Amino acid sequence: MTQIAVLGYGTVGSGVVEVLKTNHESICRKAGQEINIKYVLDLRDFPEDPIQKKIVHDYDIILNDPEVRIVVEVMGGVEPAYTFTKKALLAGKSVCTSNKELVARHGAELLALAKERKLNYLFEASCGGGIPIIRPLNSSLTADQIDEITGILNGTTNYILTKMIQEGSDFDDVLKQAQALGYAERNPEADVEGYDACRKIAILSSLAFDGYVDYEDIYTEGITRITAEDIRYANALGMTIKLLAYSRKVDGHFYAMVAPFLLGPNDPLYSVNGVFNAIFVHGNVLGDAMFYGSGAGKLPTASAVVADVVDEVKHEGKNIPVCWGQEKLALDDIKGSRRRFLVRVKGEPDKDLSSVEAVFGHVDPINVPELSGEFAFVTGVISEGEYEEKAEKLGTVISRIRVRHLHA
């Protein structure tokens, strides 16, 4: 029998307990032995819940119990999760987690510590919730050289943008709906400003490119500036808007970004709607692959955590190699990355298009009759730096959205 401890009895922690109870027989059969939750650490008591008999408030009880072989960290945040995780590894206990913030900041260090002590630190649930992506990158795709990962990695922002596209609503109105339905936190900043997606793409990039990508180096732009007017232009183009997190390796250079992008109907991410997430991977041998499913939620995330528990039970005393190098990868300035842009400007197309083309060269204008005093155009392929220079020179730009093209 393997005894485990769960740190945190919130949404994911209670989900882990539920998944282990619901599928106990099949999980233990796949693990090759009985798995039992001995302790659940939480500051609170749960007198009406059967879990109360396993609740402890002192982490040292778990740390000093030699029977506990695996610690499930689902607390969230960096501290005390980092301290608890490190102490567990130093005490000879493997750890699995759904904590993307901790993995993004300290993943390389904790993996190295686990390897040194023939333990495991697994984090399948940290990037795609219930979508399996870490394990495929770490095993199934090791024959490939991955040169691109692009994902819709946040269910909250995807829900908001989907509703804005479908209903023509404003951001603030849809955010309130999302909060009422439980899809957005009371303080949604980490989601809507792109920080959550940023941490996830940093983890995936570190695994794909076998180095350490610091999430603080990644250019990050959220969805708070997307308006109902932007949606009208997207609809006029037959396109949709998604918050994408992407990283790309081009001729030995690494680029990463989180930002809203326009996607056309031929894009595999175009029809990923609502709270669903998807991760698109391109390899030099594989070509294109996409992983799709519930990117968040209590039971999908807990399912991925429990899968890591099973893996750690099966590999007790043996470290599962994870391709995450210690050397930091330098990201190139995004000003050098090239793409097309949808640009909104003040004016009228019949009067002001010539002024636009004098700066941007040939463009494709888009006019939405209901929007007076402005029009939009799609540029040719230019660099981010060139766009900034031209936009400043023109002086009438209202906003811009990047246009995604596969492998552009």
C-alpha positions in Angstrom: 0.0 0.0 0.0 1.1 3.5 -0.8 0.1 6.3 1.7 -0.3 9.8 0.3 -1.0 13.2 1.7 -3.0 16.0 0.0 -2.0 19.6 0.7 -5.1 21.8 0.4 -8.7 20.8 0.4 -10.0 23.4 -2.0 -11.4 22.9 -5.5 -8.6 20.7 -6.8 -7.8 19.0 -3.5 -11.4 17.9 -2.9 -11.5 16.8 -6.5 -8.4 14.5 -5.9 -10.2 12.9 -3.0 -13.3 12.5 -5.1 -11.5 10.9 -8.0 -9.6 8.5 -5.8 -12.8 7.5 -4.1 -14.9 7.2 -7.3 -12.4 5.2 -9.4 -10.5 3.6 -6.5 -10.6 0.1 -7.8 -9.4 0.8 -11.3 -6.8 3.4 -10.1 -5.2 0.9 -7.7 -5.2 -1.8 -10.3 -3.4 0.4 -12.7 -0.9 1.5 -10.0 -0.3 -2.1 -9.0 -1.1 -1.6 -5.4 -3.5 0.1 -3.0 -3.4 3.9 -2.7 -4.7 5.5 0.4 -5.0 9.1 1.5 -3.6 9.2 5.0 -3.7 13.0 5.6 -5.3 16.1 4.1 -3.6 19.4 5.2 -5.8 22.5 5.5 -6.1 25.4 7.8 -9.9 24.8 8.0 -11.9 22.0 9.6 -14.7 20.2 7.7 -17.0 18.8 10.5 -19.7 17.7 8.0 -17.3 16.0 5.6 -16.0 12.4 6.1 -12.6 13.8 5.2 -12.4 15.5 8.6 -10.9 12.4 10.2 -7.9 12.8 7.9 -7.5 16.6 8.3 -4.3 17.9 9.9 -3.2 21.5 10.4 0.5 20.9 11.0 2.6 20.0 7.9 5.3 18.4 10.1 2.9 15.6 10.9 3.1 14.7 7.2 6.7 15.4 6.8 7.8 13.2 9.7 5.6 10.3 8.8 7.7 7.7 7.0 4.6 5.9 5.7 3.7 8.9 3.5 5.5 8.3 0.2 3.8 10.9 -2.1 2.7 14.4 -1.4 0.0 16.0 -3.6 0.5 19.8 -3.6 -2.7 21.5 -4.7 -2.5 24.6 -2.6 -1.7 27.1 -5.3 0.6 30.1 -5.0 4.3 30.1 -4.5 4.5 30.1 -0.7 4.2 28.0 1.4 3.8 25.5 -1.5 7.5 25.9 -2.5 8.8 25.4 1.0 6.5 22.4 1.6 7.4 20.8 -1.7 11.2 21.2 -1.2 10.9 19.8 2.4 9.0 16.8 1.0 11.6 16.0 -1.6 14.4 16.4 1.0 12.5 14.0 3.2 12.4 11.4 0.5 8.8 11.9 -0.7 7.8 12.3 -4.3 5.5 15.2 -5.1 2.9 16.0 -7.8 1.1 19.3 -8.3 -1.3 21.3 -10.3 0.4 24.6 -9.3 1.5 26.3 -12.5 2.8 29.4 -10.6 5.2 27.3 -8.5 6.3 25.1 -11.5 6.9 28.1 -13.7 9.1 29.8 -11.0 10.9 26.8 -9.4 10.3 23.8 -11.7 13.9 23.4 -12.8 15.2 23.4 -9.3 12.6 21.0 -7.9 13.1 18.6 -10.8 16.8 18.6 -10.3 16.3 17.9 -6.6 13.9 15.0 -7.3 16.3 13.5 -9.8 19.2 13.8 -7.4 17.3 11.8 -4.7 15.7 9.3 -7.2 12.2 10.7 -6.6 9.7 12.4 -8.9 8.2 15.8 -9.3 5.3 15.6 -11.7 3.0 18.4 -12.8 0.7 17.2 -15.6 -2.2 19.3 -14.4 -0.3 22.5 -14.3 -0.7 23.5 -18.0 -3.8 21.9 -19.5 -5.9 21.0 -16.6 -7.4 17.7 -17.7 -5.6 17.8 -21.1 -2.6 15.5 -21.3 0.3 17.5 -22.7 3.2 17.3 -20.3 3.5 13.5 -20.6 3.3 13.5 -24.4 6.0 16.2 -24.6 8.2 14.2 -22.2 7.7 10.8 -23.8 5.6 10.4 -26.9 7.1 13.3 -28.8 10.8 12.9 -27.9 11.7 11.7 -31.4 10.6 15.1 -32.7 12.3 18.5 -32.6 9.4 20.7 -31.5 9.6 24.1 -33.1 6.2 25.6 -32.1 3.7 25.4 -29.3 0.6 27.5 -29.5 -2.3 27.2 -27.1 -5.6 28.5 -25.9 -4.5 27.9 -22.3 -7.1 29.8 -20.2 -10.7 28.8 -20.1 -11.9 32.1 -18.6 -10.6 34.3 -21.4 -11.7 31.8 -24.0 -15.3 31.8 -22.6 -15.3 35.6 -22.5 -14.1 36.0 -26.1 -16.4 33.3 -27.3 -19.4 35.1 -25.8 -18.2 38.5 -27.2 -18.0 37.0 -30.7 -21.3 35.2 -30.5 -23.3 38.0 -28.9 -21.4 41.2 -29.8 -21.2 42.0 -26.1 -18.7 44.3 -24.4 -15.9 42.8 -22.3 -17.2 44.1 -19.0 -20.7 42.6 -19.4 -19.4 39.2 -20.4 -16.9 39.2 -17.5 -19.8 39.7 -15.0 -21.6 36.8 -16.6 -18.5 34.6 -16.3 -18.1 35.6 -12.6 -21.8 34.8 -12.0 -21.3 31.3 -13.6 -18.1 30.6 -11.6 -15.9 30.7 -14.7 -14.0 33.8 -13.5 -12.6 34.7 -10.1 -13.8 37.7 -8.2 -10.4 39.1 -9.0 -9.9 37.9 -12.6 -6.6 39.8 -13.2 -4.4 36.7 -13.6 -6.7 35.3 -16.3 -7.8 38.4 -18.2 -4.4 40.0 -18.2 -2.8 36.8 -19.6 -0.6 36.0 -16.6 -2.0 32.5 -16.1 -1.5 31.6 -19.8 2.0 33.2 -19.6 3.1 30.8 -16.8 1.7 27.8 -18.7 3.5 28.6 -22.0 6.7 29.1 -20.0 6.4 25.6 -18.6 5.5 24.0 -22.0 8.4 25.9 -23.7 10.9 24.8 -21.1 9.9 21.2 -21.8 9.8 21.5 -25.5 13.1 23.3 -25.9 15.0 21.6 -23.1 16.0 24.7 -21.3 14.5 27.2 -18.8 12.1 29.8 -20.1 11.5 32.5 -17.5 7.9 33.5 -17.6 8.9 37.1 -16.6 10.7 37.4 -20.0 7.6 36.6 -22.0 5.7 39.6 -23.6 2.2 39.3 -22.2 -1.0 41.1 -23.3 -4.4 40.3 -22.0 -8.0 40.7 -23.4 -9.2 43.7 -21.4 -8.7 46.1 -24.4 -10.7 43.9 -26.9 -14.0 45.8 -27.7 -17.3 45.1 -29.4 -15.9 47.2 -32.3 -13.0 44.8 -32.7 -15.4 41.9 -32.7 -17.4 43.6 -35.6 -14.2 43.8 -37.7 -13.4 40.2 -36.9 -16.8 39.1 -38.0 -16.5 41.1 -41.2 -13.3 39.2 -42.0 -15.0 35.8 -41.1 -12.4 35.4 -38.3 -12.5 35.0 -34.6 -10.3 36.3 -31.7 -8.5 34.1 -29.3 -6.0 34.7 -26.5 -3.0 32.7 -27.6 0.1 31.7 -25.8 2.8 30.7 -28.2 6.5 29.9 -28.4 8.5 29.3 -31.5 12.0 28.2 -32.3 13.3 29.8 -35.6 16.9 29.2 -36.8 18.1 28.8 -33.2 16.2 31.9 -32.0 13.3 31.6 -29.5 10.2 33.8 -29.4 7.3 33.6 -26.9 4.3 35.8 -26.5 0.8 35.9 -24.9 -1.7 38.1 -26.8 -5.1 38.2 -28.6 -4.9 37.0 -32.2 -7.3 36.8 -35.1 -7.7 33.3 -36.4 -9.3 32.2 -39.7 -11.6 29.2 -40.2 -8.8 27.0 -41.5 -6.9 27.3 -38.2 -7.2 24.3 -36.0 -7.8 26.5 -33.0 -10.6 28.5 -34.6 -13.4 26.3 -33.3 -12.2 25.9 -29.8 -14.9 27.7 -27.9 -16.3 28.3 -24.4 -14.2 27.1 -21.5 -12.4 24.5 -23.6 -8.7 24.7 -24.2 -6.4 23.4 -26.9 -2.7 23.1 -27.4 -1.3 23.0 -30.9 2.2 21.4 -31.4 4.4 21.4 -34.5 7.3 19.1 -34.8 9.8 18.7 -37.6 8.9 15.0 -38.1 5.4 14.8 -36.6 4.1 17.9 -38.3 0.9 19.2 -36.7 -0.8 17.8 -33.6 -3.5 19.2 -31.3 -4.5 18.3 -27.8 -8.1 19.4 -26.9 -10.3 19.2 -23.8 -11.3 20.6 -20.5 -8.5 22.9 -19.6 -9.7 23.5 -16.0 -12.4 22.5 -13.6 -12.4 20.4 -10.4 -12.6 16.9 -11.7 -10.6 17.2 -15.0 -7.7 18.8 -13.2 -7.9 16.3 -10.4 -7.9 13.5 -12.9 -4.5 14.7 -14.2 -3.2 15.0 -10.7 -4.2 11.4 -9.8 -2.6 10.1 -13.0 0.7 11.6 -11.7 0.1 9.8 -8.4 -0.2 6.5 -10.2 2.9 7.2 -12.2 4.8 8.0 -9.0 3.6 4.8 -7.4 4.7 2.7 -10.4 8.1 4.4 -10.4 8.9 4.5 -6.7 12.7 4.6 -6.2 13.2 5.5 -9.9 13.3 9.0 -11.3 11.2 9.6 -14.5 13.4 11.7 -16.7 11.9 15.1 -17.6 13.5 17.2 -20.4 13.8 20.5 -18.6 17.3 21.9 -18.8 18.9 24.2 -16.2 20.3 26.6 -18.7 18.1 29.7 -19.2 17.0 30.2 -22.8 17.3 33.8 -24.0 14.1 35.0 -25.7 14.5 37.2 -28.7 12.8 40.6 -28.7 9.4 40.2 -30.2 10.1 43.3 -32.3 11.8 41.0 -34.7 8.9 38.6 -35.1 6.8 39.0 -38.3 3.1 38.8 -39.0 0.1 40.7 -40.3 -2.0 43.1 -38.2 -5.6 44.2 -38.2 -5.4 48.0 -37.5 -8.2 50.3 -36.7 -7.7 53.9 -37.5 -9.7 57.2 -37.3 -11.1 58.5 -40.6 -13.0 57.3 -43.7 -11.6 54.8 -46.2 -12.4 56.8 -49.3 -10.7 59.9 -47.8 -7.9 58.4 -45.7 -6.8 55.1 -47.3 -4.2 56.8 -49.4 -2.6 58.3 -46.3 -2.5 54.8 -44.7 -0.9 53.2 -47.8 1.7 56.0 -47.9 2.9 54.7 -44.5 2.0 51.0 -44.6 2.2 50.2 -48.3 -0.6 48.1 -49.8 -3.2 47.1 -47.3 -6.6 45.4 -47.4 -9.2 47.8 -46.1 -12.2 46.6 -44.1 -15.3 48.9 -43.6 -18.1 48.2 -41.2 -20.9 50.6 -42.1 -22.3 50.8 -38.6 -19.0 52.2 -37.3 -18.6 55.8 -38.4 -15.5 57.9 -38.2 -13.2 54.9 -38.4 -12.2 52.0 -40.6 -9.7 49.1 -40.4 -7.2 47.4 -42.6 -5.0 44.4 -42.7 -1.3 45.0 -43.3 1.1 42.9 -45.2 3.7 40.8 -43.2 5.8 43.1 -41.2 7.8 42.9 -38.0 6.4 44.1 -34.6 9.1 46.8 -34.6 8.1 48.0 -38.1 4.4 48.1 -37.0 5.2 50.3 -34.0 7.2 52.7 -36.2 4.5 52.9 -38.8 1.7 53.3 -36.3 3.4 56.2 -34.6 4.1 57.8 -38.0 0.5 57.5 -39.1 -0.8 59.0 -35.8 -4.5 57.9 -36.2 -4.3 54.3 -34.9 -7.1 53.3 -32.5 -6.0 49.7 -31.9 -4.4 46.7 -33.5 -4.8 42.9 -33.2 -2.3 40.4 -34.5 -3.3 38.0 -37.2 -2.1 34.3 -36.8 -0.8 32.3 -39.7 0.4 28.8 -39.3 4.2 28.7 -39.1 4.4 32.2 -40.4 
